[in-house]
Amino acid sequence: EVQLVESGGGSVQPGGSLRLSCAASGFTFSNYWMNWVRQSPGKGLEWLTNIKQDGSDKYYVDSVKGRFTISRDNAKNSLYLQMNSLRVEDTAVYYCVRKTSMVGDFFDYWGQGTLVTVSS
Amino acid sequence: EVVMTQSPATLSVSPGERATLSCRASQSVGSKLAWYQQKPGQGPRLLIYGTSTRATDIPARFSGSGSGTEFTLTISSLQSEDFAVYYCQQYNNWPWTFGQGTKVEIK
């Protein structure tokens, strides 16, 4: 059974940092592109970033470029999101998401999410 | 970026009835459109991809149609487990974008 379990969320002040982790199991992690998607009441679901199987390619949406960094450790079946210079508008539930192995950038498995709250 | 607009925001339906959900793209996305179902406290679940192909283990009562900028998700006979929020997502133009969701509630 595919499982994606996020951790590392919490409360932080504006300008602060957090590192999210995602533990993957039930599939060969190193074979898949992985993503982070967030969900907030104001903006709904927002795709943020993805990383290629070997970590050689990474893409970011403009709203987080330069502040967030995606990475992975295939030996540990883990995905990470380093979030710096956090803003109030980054408050959201953050999901670890697997891209399908088929052609096309849609997402076949999602974690339960971890809540990040940015507030003074 | 491609803006995805879903309607209605809320759909009240009785069990056993048909539900029709709409998704409109601000520019053509071809057939690269997916639908997801989300229940409270859970991450979204893939229902449909490529506009009309059901994902693994998705019941046949879920069907998708459309192309270009207009898409529809139909649930032919609503079961109790189908009351949830549904999102569309385009994956034709980067960055990938989602609609704001349609909540299907019990009438």
Interface residues (C-beta under 8 A of the other chain):
Chain A: L4 G44 L45 E46 W47 Y59 V61 Y95 V97 T100 M102 G104 D105 F106 F107 D108 Y109 W110 G111 Q112 G113
Chain B: K32 A34 Y36 G41 Q42 G43 P44 R45 L46 Y49 G50 A55 Y87 Q89 Y91 W94 P95 W96 T97 F98 G99 Q100 G101
